[in-house]
Amino acid sequence: MVYKTKLNNKGRPKIDWDLQSYDDINLKNLDTAKKKQIQKIKTLNKKIFNIDKLIKKNQRLISKHHLSKRPILSQLSTNNDELNKISRAIEQKSKIFSKNNECITIIRDKKSIRGKISYFGKILWCHIGSNHKYGLIHKKKKIGKMSKSELCDEFRNKAKLKIESSWIVNDNY
């Protein structure tokens, strides 16, 4: 099978400008070609100018939207600060009410046992009880013979009562 190729001879034939002399060129044709090229350049410059106008308009819109974003960002940072405060408060409050015994320090004396915990940056001391008395949570065991986890349970109970009593505010003004 033989494929025939079709020659595309469309348009004007190429001009070899090195072989052209000044006398061979038709000046009227060159002048019209020059005017067409100048017109093409003007329309392209006009398109570029219109695109630049659109870019400036969009930049103004972008700056306007950036300005409208500022109050939202400030509200977002305020809400993040509030969330951090709430998280810290939950963490501090859960120190007493959770079963984490590492945050509670138990101090044994000859006659009594005390406990302490850092609660909202302040040291909270609480008297757990005397060694010869029975506990409030573990009622069948003396305080002096309790394990650390049992003493922490007693401490949580006493600290909870102490904190709740400090929350009560007298409303009789």
Backbone hydrogen bonds, N-H to C=O, Kabsch-Sander energy under -0.5 kcal/mol:
donor,donor_aa,acceptor,acceptor_aa,energy
3,Y,1,M,-0.5
9,N,7,L,-1.1
10,K,8,N,-0.9
16,D,14,K,-0.5
17,W,15,I,-1.1
19,L,16,D,-0.9
20,Q,16,D,-0.6
24,D,21,S,-0.7
25,I,21,S,-0.5
25,I,22,Y,-0.7
27,L,25,I,-0.7
30,L,26,N,-1.8
31,D,27,L,-2.5
32,T,28,K,-2.1
33,A,29,N,-2.3
34,K,30,L,-2.4
35,K,31,D,-2.3
36,K,32,T,-2.3
37,Q,33,A,-2.2
38,I,34,K,-2.5
39,Q,35,K,-2.4
40,K,36,K,-2.4
41,I,37,Q,-2.4
42,K,38,I,-2.3
43,T,39,Q,-2.5
44,L,40,K,-2.4
45,N,41,I,-2.4
46,K,42,K,-2.3
47,K,43,T,-2.3
48,I,44,L,-2.3
49,F,45,N,-2.4
50,N,46,K,-2.4
51,I,47,K,-2.4
52,D,48,I,-2.5
53,K,49,F,-2.1
54,L,50,N,-2.2
55,I,51,I,-2.5
56,K,52,D,-2.5
57,K,53,K,-2.4
58,N,54,L,-2.7
59,Q,55,I,-2.6
60,R,56,K,-2.2
61,L,57,K,-2.0
62,I,58,N,-2.7
63,S,59,Q,-2.6
64,K,60,R,-2.2
65,H,61,L,-2.5
66,H,62,I,-2.4
67,L,63,S,-2.1
68,S,64,K,-1.8
69,K,65,H,-1.0
70,R,66,H,-0.9
72,I,68,S,-0.5
73,L,69,K,-2.4
74,S,70,R,-2.5
75,Q,71,P,-2.3
76,L,72,I,-2.4
77,S,73,L,-2.4
78,T,74,S,-2.2
79,N,75,Q,-2.6
80,N,76,L,-2.4
81,D,77,S,-2.3
82,E,78,T,-2.3
83,L,79,N,-2.4
84,N,80,N,-2.3
85,K,81,D,-2.3
86,I,82,E,-2.5
87,S,83,L,-2.5
88,R,84,N,-2.5
89,A,85,K,-2.4
90,I,86,I,-2.7
91,E,87,S,-2.4
92,Q,88,R,-2.7
93,K,89,A,-2.9
94,S,90,I,-2.2
95,K,91,E,-0.7
95,K,92,Q,-0.7
96,I,92,Q,-0.6
96,I,93,K,-0.6
97,F,93,K,-1.4
98,S,94,S,-2.0
101,N,99,K,-0.8
104,I,101,N,-0.8
105,T,116,K,-2.7
106,I,104,I,-0.5
107,I,114,R,-3.4
109,D,112,S,-3.1
113,I,129,G,-2.4
114,R,107,I,-2.7
115,G,126,C,-2.5
116,K,105,T,-2.3
117,I,124,L,-1.5
119,Y,117,I,-0.7
119,Y,122,K,-3.5
120,F,118,S,-0.5
122,K,119,Y,-1.4
124,L,117,I,-3.4
124,L,122,K,-0.5
125,W,123,I,-0.6
126,C,115,G,-2.5
128,I,113,I,-1.9
128,I,126,C,-0.6
129,G,113,I,-1.6
131,N,111,K,-2.7
133,K,130,S,-1.0
135,G,138,H,-0.9
135,G,141,K,-1.8
139,K,137,I,-1.1
141,K,138,H,-1.3
143,I,133,K,-2.8
144,G,131,N,-1.9
145,K,142,K,-1.1
146,M,143,I,-1.2
151,L,147,S,-2.5
152,C,148,K,-2.5
153,D,149,S,-1.8
154,E,150,E,-2.1
155,F,151,L,-2.7
156,R,152,C,-2.7
157,N,153,D,-1.9
158,K,154,E,-2.3
159,A,155,F,-3.2
160,K,156,R,-2.5
161,L,157,N,-1.9
162,K,158,K,-2.3
163,I,159,A,-2.8
164,E,160,K,-2.7
165,S,161,L,-1.9
166,S,162,K,-1.1
167,W,163,I,-1.1
168,I,164,E,-0.8
171,D,169,V,-0.7
173,Y,171,D,-1.3
